[in-house]
Amino acid sequence: MKALCLVTSPHDEGNESIIAEAIEEGIYDQDGDIDILYLYDYDIRPCKACSGCKAGKGCVQDDDYNDIIDQIMEADVFIFLA
């Protein structure tokens, strides 16, 4: 099992991080694999409503969004902490 956890808080030692670490331990106990992404560490720009994504091109902005979406699509389990 491949899991992905997105942490939205900028507090790297806050409640969301504590929860993410507990989830990580549980996934590893079940012989799974997990990646934890702290969105605060990524460059994600606001949508420009250009419809590039609707045309099948993915987001046309040169930021980290497409990489994150690829990881979400590859995961069997997706956890969003907010």
Buried (B, 14 or more C-beta within 10 A) or exposed (E): EEBBBBBEBEEEEEEBBEBBEEBBEEBEEEEBEBEBBBBEEEEEEEEEEEEBBEEEEEBEBEEBBBEBEEBEEEBEEEBEBE
